[in-house]
């Protein structure tokens, strides 16, 4: 199978996308709900968790690994790629595809939302600056979105109010928004309501 991991239920959004693109593939998903969220952990801790989870999936006989967690992609991808290379297992993260998708639709200003760890790691901003240096970029951490998604509070007043508060700095700003956490697509309605008209 193709192995996929995330810190919790958010990575199931990536599993759904993979299944739509490759319906004939077997997938093995590991949501590390015992240690969710990764976004508040130190880079060294995230790397250690990611290596352990990847090792577990490797022992289960995976042929490829998708690091669905943006924070793990930020802090652990290089080490996971190297470990995968030694075992003959390709490893991919989620940040580069997200950047490429945003660039394909963005006109001049992209916002990035993610966990504290993902935003602090700056990988989205770095790749955007490298691939599209003329784009304006603003990044905002939205850590409670993970907890809301894990609790299933993806619609209603609580998610709407949290989205309004977090996304206020981006109001009347970007034309495109990168959801830099796999949990965030579960809150698309609340996010879209706070930033109407943003792709």
Secondary structure, DSSP 4 states (H G I P E B T S, - for coil): -EEEEESSGGGHHHHHHHHHH-TTS-EEEEE-TTS--STTS-HHHHHHHHHHHHHHHHHTT-SEEEE--HHHHHHHHHHHHHHHHHHT-EEE-SHHHHHHHHHHH-SSEEEEEE-HHHHHHTHHHHHHHHH-TTSEEEEEE-THHHHHHHHT--SSHHHHHHHHHHHGGGTT--SEEEEESTTGGGGHHHHHHHTTT--
